[in-house]
Amino acid sequence: MKKKLTLFFAVASLLMMAGVYILTGNYFFHSFTVENVPGGVAVTGYKDTLPETLRIPSKLYGKKVVAIGSEAFRAHALYHPYTVKELILPDTVTTIGRNAFDGCKNLKSVTLPKGLTTIESAAFSDCESLASIVIPDSVTEIGTSVFSGCSSLKSVTLPKSMEKIPFAMFSGCSSLEEIALPQSIHTIEDSAFSSCSHLKGLTIHSSITAIGPNPFTRCYRLTLEADENHPVFEVIDGVLYNKQTASLISYPSGLEGASFTAPEGVRSIGEWAFADANKLQQVILPEGLEAIGTYAFYNCTALQSIHLPGSLAAIDSCAFDSCKELESVQLPSGLQSLGNSAFTDCRNLKEIVIPESITILGKNMFRGCTALETVTLPTSLTAIEERAFASCYALRQINLPASLTAIGQYAFHDAGALTEIALPDGLKQLDQGAFWGCSKLKKINLPAGVTTLGKNIFAECNLLTVSVEEGSAGEDYCVANKIQYTIRK
């Protein structure tokens, strides 16, 4: 009897090393960890080195395996990302938890069970070797980013009853060339196919009534089509529009034209609409346009000029961020809103006039505009916010309006060409590092009314002499920080 048991355990040990698991009574020779959940147990992890073929048993410790827990194999993926190549799940599993197999970089084959109903967010995110996946028709709930970063994914079969493509579901699936959307789909959420750089064609069926921002950014080979007489969307010359809201939703990054004129009737440019359209050099927007969305022209690296109509009322945050060839922009006089970072890193922008309707110059507005030489500020301006002119290396002078009361943190940080600047008498606040690194700044008058003075306002301004009134907060600040100053008479 002892010899038989010894032989049995020896064989079992060899099978374990090969990745095969044995059930005897209620015990498995394996290292799965579990937790109790309604209807059975969820697999929560694995204590030893994972085998190349990971076959999850249908029972563990006498209980039915009904789920793969959140982050169940993520820890293994972090430290041993290239171990598992094949995943086989039993038909008893109905739920795959959040980030369950996230980062299993060598996982090439996945067999999903026929009774599966739920795949939670990022369950297979960054499984870089996964080439194909069939999602069974039983699945009714799919979370966000489920296959994001699966850069080898080429073939996908979606369940027939699927109602939406969730946020970033296929983002970064750079090998995906085509995908058939079931007629049951009614929504494509934000970033659903962003960075699917080989995706060639997609048809917007009549059943699809909602498409979120940034659905197809960096899809360089994409050709869009919409069903004829679609109630909501239309595609004109490859560009996607929402007819109900009169908005331009997506200008696919791979379109060949160097020039684009938006049709009459367009009232808004959607978020990320032109992002990474790096062949565009000229854009003409029609009269009647009212708003340009967040990141609308982000990283349009060849864009040199854009015509903005007089009807334009709002430019949202980062709208022209990283348009490195953009040299000049004429902002309409009726512009009411100019979002933070609107022109960040526009490295060829040389001059700009801010209209009188703008009262606050937002954060990072011209940060990194290294060629910016001339800025005309409105007489209505009350605040220049954080890093608005940071790293504007060519800015030699700027006239600050009398209406200005506050200059934010690092507003002119590293504006190294500034030699002199006149602060208005009504200024009340100078925040931390406002002129840090303005190495050529030689003279500045600090108004007596400035009562809020942050740290290191003039750090690394080694040529600077500050003019202050005797007994003012400015004098106290210069004394405390050992800044060279003179008393105004």
C-alpha positions in Angstrom: 0.0 0.0 0.0 2.8 2.4 0.9 4.6 1.7 -2.4 1.4 2.4 -4.3 0.9 5.8 -2.6 4.5 6.7 -3.1 4.2 5.9 -6.8 0.9 7.9 -7.0 2.5 11.0 -5.5 5.6 10.7 -7.6 3.4 10.6 -10.8 1.3 13.4 -9.5 4.4 15.5 -8.9 5.6 14.9 -12.4 2.2 15.8 -13.9 2.1 19.0 -11.8 5.5 20.0 -13.2 4.0 19.5 -16.7 1.1 21.7 -15.9 -1.5 18.9 -15.6 -3.8 18.9 -12.5 -5.3 15.8 -10.9 -8.6 15.6 -8.9 -8.8 12.9 -6.3 -11.9 13.2 -4.0 -12.1 16.9 -3.1 -8.4 17.7 -3.5 -6.3 19.0 -6.3 -2.5 18.9 -6.6 -2.1 22.6 -7.6 -1.5 26.0 -6.1 -4.6 28.0 -6.9 -5.9 30.3 -4.3 -9.7 30.9 -4.0 -12.3 32.9 -2.2 -16.0 32.0 -1.6 -18.5 33.8 -3.8 -22.2 33.2 -4.4 -22.6 29.9 -6.3 -19.0 28.6 -5.6 -15.5 30.0 -5.6 -13.5 32.6 -7.5 -9.9 31.9 -8.4 -7.8 34.7 -6.8 -4.3 33.7 -7.7 -1.6 31.1 -8.0 1.2 30.5 -5.5 3.8 28.8 -7.7 5.3 29.3 -11.1 2.5 29.2 -13.7 2.6 26.6 -16.5 2.6 27.5 -20.2 -0.9 26.0 -20.5 -3.1 27.3 -17.7 -6.2 25.1 -17.5 -8.5 26.4 -14.8 -10.4 23.4 -13.2 -14.1 23.4 -12.9 -13.9 22.6 -9.2 -11.6 23.5 -6.4 -11.8 22.2 -2.9 -15.1 20.6 -3.7 -16.7 23.8 -4.9 -17.6 25.0 -8.4 -15.3 27.6 -9.9 -17.7 30.4 -11.1 -15.3 33.3 -11.5 -11.8 34.5 -12.0 -11.2 37.2 -9.4 -9.9 40.8 -10.0 -6.2 40.9 -10.6 -6.0 37.1 -10.1 -3.0 36.6 -12.3 -1.8 40.2 -12.5 0.9 39.8 -9.9 2.4 36.9 -11.8 2.2 39.0 -15.0 4.2 41.7 -13.3 7.1 39.5 -12.3 6.8 36.6 -14.8 5.0 38.2 -17.8 6.1 35.6 -20.4 5.1 32.4 -18.6 1.5 31.6 -19.7 0.9 31.0 -23.4 -2.5 29.3 -23.4 -5.5 29.8 -21.2 -8.5 27.4 -21.0 -11.4 28.3 -18.8 -14.1 25.8 -17.7 -17.7 26.2 -18.7 -18.6 26.9 -15.1 -17.0 30.3 -15.1 -19.5 33.2 -15.6 -17.3 36.2 -14.6 -13.7 37.3 -15.4 -12.7 40.0 -13.0 -11.0 43.3 -13.4 -7.4 43.1 -14.6 -7.5 39.3 -14.2 -4.9 38.5 -16.9 -3.6 42.0 -17.4 0.0 42.0 -18.6 0.3 38.3 -19.5 2.5 39.3 -22.4 3.1 35.8 -23.8 -0.6 34.7 -23.8 -1.4 33.7 -27.3 -4.6 31.6 -27.0 -7.7 32.1 -24.8 -10.7 29.8 -24.8 -13.6 31.5 -23.2 -16.5 29.4 -21.7 -19.9 29.2 -23.4 -21.6 30.3 -20.2 -19.5 33.4 -19.6 -21.7 36.5 -18.9 -19.3 39.2 -17.7 -15.8 40.4 -18.6 -14.7 43.2 -16.4 -12.4 46.2 -17.1 -8.9 45.5 -18.4 -9.3 41.8 -18.0 -6.9 41.0 -20.9 -5.2 44.4 -21.1 -1.6 44.4 -22.4 -1.7 40.7 -23.4 0.7 41.6 -26.2 0.8 38.2 -27.9 -3.0 37.5 -28.0 -3.8 37.0 -31.7 -7.5 36.2 -31.7 -10.5 36.1 -29.4 -14.0 34.8 -29.7 -16.4 36.3 -27.2 -19.4 34.0 -26.8 -22.9 35.2 -27.3 -23.7 34.6 -23.7 -21.6 37.6 -22.7 -23.9 40.5 -21.7 -21.5 42.8 -19.8 -18.1 44.0 -21.0 -16.0 46.5 -19.1 -13.6 49.2 -20.3 -10.2 48.7 -21.8 -10.7 44.9 -21.9 -8.3 44.3 -24.7 -6.4 47.6 -24.7 -2.7 47.2 -25.6 -3.2 43.8 -27.2 -0.9 44.8 -30.0 -1.0 41.4 -31.8 -4.8 41.0 -31.8 -5.9 40.5 -35.4 -9.2 38.6 -35.2 -12.2 39.4 -32.9 -15.6 37.9 -32.9 -18.1 39.9 -30.9 -21.3 38.6 -29.3 -24.5 39.1 -31.4 -26.3 40.8 -28.5 -23.5 43.2 -27.6 -24.9 46.8 -27.2 -21.9 49.0 -27.0 -18.1 49.1 -27.6 -16.9 50.3 -24.2 -14.3 52.9 -23.4 -10.9 52.0 -24.9 -11.9 48.4 -25.5 -9.5 48.0 -28.4 -7.2 51.0 -27.8 -3.7 50.1 -28.9 -4.7 47.0 -30.8 -2.3 48.0 -33.5 -2.5 44.7 -35.5 -6.3 44.8 -35.8 -7.2 45.2 -39.4 -11.0 44.7 -39.5 -13.9 44.1 -37.2 -17.5 43.4 -37.8 -19.8 45.3 -35.5 -23.1 43.4 -34.7 -26.3 45.2 -35.6 -27.2 45.2 -31.9 -24.4 47.8 -31.2 -25.9 51.3 -30.4 -22.9 53.0 -28.8 -19.2 53.4 -29.5 -17.6 54.9 -26.4 -14.6 57.2 -26.0 -11.3 55.9 -27.4 -12.9 52.6 -28.4 -10.5 52.1 -31.3 -7.8 54.7 -30.7 -4.3 53.7 -31.9 -5.6 50.8 -34.0 -3.1 51.8 -36.5 -3.8 49.0 -39.0 -7.6 49.1 -38.9 -8.7 49.5 -42.5 -12.5 49.9 -42.6 -15.4 50.4 -40.3 -19.1 50.8 -41.1 -21.3 52.9 -38.8 -24.6 50.9 -38.9 -28.0 52.6 -38.6 -28.4 51.1 -35.1 -25.4 53.1 -33.8 -26.8 56.3 -32.4 -24.0 57.5 -30.1 -20.2 57.8 -30.6 -18.0 59.3 -27.9 -14.9 61.5 -28.3 -11.6 60.2 -29.7 -13.0 57.0 -31.2 -10.5 56.6 -34.0 -7.5 58.7 -33.2 -4.2 57.4 -34.7 -6.1 54.9 -36.9 -3.9 55.8 -39.8 -5.3 53.4 -42.4 -9.0 53.8 -41.5 -11.7 54.3 -44.0 -15.1 55.1 -42.5 -18.5 54.4 -44.0 -22.1 55.0 -42.7 -25.3 53.3 -43.7 -27.2 55.2 -46.3 -29.9 57.5 -44.7 -28.4 56.9 -41.3 -30.6 58.9 -38.8 -27.7 60.4 -36.9 -24.3 60.1 -38.6 -22.9 60.7 -42.1 -19.5 60.3 -43.7 -18.5 63.0 -46.2 -15.1 62.5 -48.0 -14.0 60.1 -45.2 -14.9 62.5 -42.4 -17.5 61.6 -39.8 -20.3 64.0 -38.8 -23.2 64.0 -36.4 -26.1 65.4 -38.3 -28.3 66.0 -35.2 -25.7 68.1 -33.4 -24.1 69.6 -36.5 -20.7 68.5 -35.2 -17.6 67.1 -36.9 -16.7 64.0 -34.8 -13.7 62.4 -36.5 -11.2 63.3 -39.2 -9.3 60.0 -39.5 -5.6 60.5 -38.9 -4.6 58.8 -42.2 -6.5 61.0 -44.6 -4.2 62.1 -47.3 -5.2 65.7 -48.0 -3.0 68.6 -47.0 -5.9 71.1 -46.9 -9.4 70.7 -45.5 -12.4 73.0 -45.6 -15.2 72.0 -43.2 -18.7 72.2 -44.8 -21.2 75.0 -44.1 -23.5 74.2 -41.2 -20.9 72.6 -38.9 -21.4 74.3 -35.5 -18.8 72.4 -33.4 -15.5 70.5 -33.7 -15.6 67.5 -31.4 -13.0 66.5 -28.8 -9.9 64.9 -30.5 -11.6 65.3 -33.9 -8.4 66.1 -35.9 -5.8 64.7 -33.4 -2.7 63.3 -35.0 -3.8 64.2 -38.5 -0.2 64.8 -39.3 -0.6 65.4 -43.0 -2.9 68.4 -42.7 -1.3 71.8 -43.4 -4.3 74.1 -43.8 -7.8 74.1 -42.2 -10.6 76.5 -43.0 -13.6 76.4 -40.6 -16.9 77.8 -41.7 -18.9 80.8 -40.4 -21.4 79.6 -37.9 -18.9 77.5 -36.0 -19.3 78.1 -32.3 -17.0 75.7 -30.5 -13.7 73.8 -30.8 -13.4 70.9 -28.4 -10.7 69.6 -26.1 -7.6 68.3 -28.0 -9.4 68.9 -31.3 -6.2 69.5 -33.3 -3.8 67.9 -30.8 -0.5 67.0 -32.4 -1.3 68.0 -35.9 2.4 68.3 -36.5 2.2 69.7 -40.1 -0.6 72.3 -39.5 0.6 75.7 -40.5 -2.5 77.8 -40.7 -6.1 77.7 -39.6 -9.0 80.0 -40.3 -11.2 80.7 -37.4 -14.6 82.3 -38.1 -16.0 85.3 -36.3 -18.8 83.2 -34.9 -16.4 81.1 -32.8 -17.2 81.6 -29.1 -15.1 78.8 -27.4 -11.8 77.1 -27.8 -11.4 74.3 -25.2 -8.4 73.1 -23.4 -5.4 71.8 -25.4 -7.2 72.4 -28.7 -4.0 73.2 -30.6 -1.6 71.5 -28.2 1.6 70.4 -30.0 0.8 71.9 -33.4 4.5 72.4 -33.9 4.3 74.1 -37.3 1.5 76.6 -36.5 3.0 80.0 -37.1 0.1 82.4 -36.5 -3.6 82.3 -35.4 -6.1 85.1 -35.6 -8.5 84.7 -32.7 -12.0 86.2 -33.4 -12.9 89.3 -31.5 -16.1 87.6 -30.0 -14.2 84.7 -28.5 -15.6 84.2 -25.0 -13.6 81.2 -23.7 -10.0 80.1 -24.2 -9.2 76.9 -22.4 -6.0 76.0 -20.5 -3.1 74.8 -22.6 -4.8 75.8 -25.8 -1.5 76.5 -27.6 1.0 74.5 -25.5 4.1 73.5 -27.4 3.2 75.4 -30.6 6.9 75.8 -31.2 6.7 77.9 -34.4 4.0 80.3 -33.2 5.5 83.7 -33.4 2.8 86.2 -32.6 -0.8 86.3 -31.3 -3.4 88.8 -30.3 -5.7 87.9 -27.4 -9.2 89.5 -27.9 -10.7 92.0 -25.5 -13.4 89.4 -24.5 -10.8 87.3 -22.6 -10.3 88.1 -19.0 -8.2 85.2 -17.8 -5.2 83.7 -19.6 -5.3 80.1 -18.5 -2.7 77.6 -17.3 0.0 76.5 -19.7 -1.6 78.7 -22.4 1.7 79.2 -24.4 4.0 77.0 -22.4 6.7 75.7 -24.7 6.0 78.2 -27.5 9.7 78.7 -28.0 9.5 81.0 -31.0 6.8 83.3 -29.6 8.0 86.9 -29.8 5.0 89.1 -29.7 1.9 88.9 -27.6 -0.9 91.5 -27.4 -2.9 91.2 -24.2 -6.4 92.6 -23.8 -7.1 95.6 -21.5 -9.7 93.5 -19.8 -7.2 90.8 -18.6 -7.3 90.3 -14.8 -5.1 87.1 -14.4 -2.2 85.3 -16.0 -2.3 81.8 -14.6 0.2 79.1 -13.9 3.0 78.6 -16.5 1.1 80.6 -19.2 4.4 81.8 -20.8 6.8 79.2 -19.3 9.7 78.3 -21.7 8.8 81.1 -24.1 12.5 81.5 -24.9 12.1 84.2 -27.6 9.7 86.5 -25.7 11.7 89.7 -25.2 8.9 92.0 -24.0 5.3 92.0 -23.1 3.0 94.8 -22.1 0.8 93.9 -19.1 -2.5 95.7 -18.9 -3.5 97.9 -16.0 -6.4 95.6 -15.3 -4.1 92.7 -14.3 -4.3 91.8 -10.6 -2.6 88.3 -10.4 0.3 86.5 -12.0 0.3 82.7 -11.3 3.0 80.2 -10.4 5.9 80.0 -12.8 3.9 82.2 -15.3 7.1 83.3 -17.0 9.4 80.5 -15.9 12.5 80.3 -18.2 11.3 83.1 -20.5 15.0 83.7 -20.9 14.9 86.6 -23.4 12.9 89.0 -21.2 15.0 92.0 -20.2 12.4 94.3 -18.7 8.8 94.1 -17.7 6.5 96.7 -16.2 4.1 95.4 -13.6 0.8 97.4 -13.4 0.0 99.4 -10.3 -3.1 97.4 -9.7 -1.2 94.1 -9.3 -2.0 92.3 -6.0 -0.5 88.9 -6.3 2.7 87.4 -7.6 2.8 83.6 -7.1 5.7 81.2 -6.6 8.4 81.2 -9.2 6.6 83.7 -11.5 9.8 84.9 -13.1 12.1 82.0 -12.2 14.9 81.6 -14.7 14.4 84.9 -16.5 18.2 85.2 -16.7 18.3 88.4 -18.8 15.7 90.3 -16.7 17.5 93.4 -15.5 14.8 95.6 -14.1 11.4 95.3 -12.6 9.2 97.7 -10.6 7.3 95.9 -7.8 4.1 97.9 -7.1 3.3 98.9 -3.6 -0.1 97.2 -3.8 1.4 93.7 -4.2 0.6 92.0 -0.9 0.8 88.3 -1.9 4.3 87.2 -2.8 5.2 83.6 -3.3 8.5 81.8 -2.9 11.3 82.1 -5.4 9.6 84.6 -7.6 12.9 85.9 -9.0 15.0 82.7 -8.6 18.0 82.6 -11.0 17.4 86.2 -12.2 21.0 87.0 -11.5 21.1 90.3 -13.3 17.9 91.7 -11.7 17.4 94.8 -9.6 14.0 95.2 -8.2 12.5 98.7 -7.7 10.3 98.9 -4.6 8.6 101.5 -2.4 10.1 102.0 1.1 8.2 100.1 3.7 6.3 98.0 1.2 5.7 94.3 1.2 8.0 94.2 -1.8 10.9 95.7 0.2 10.4 93.2 3.0 10.4 90.4 0.4 13.6 91.5 -1.2 15.3 91.8 2.2 14.1 88.4 3.4 15.2 86.7 0.1 18.5 88.7 -0.4 17.3 90.2 -3.7 19.1 93.3 -5.0 16.7 96.2 -4.9 16.4 100.0 -5.0 14.0 102.3 -3.3 11.7 104.3 -5.6 11.5 108.0 -4.9 
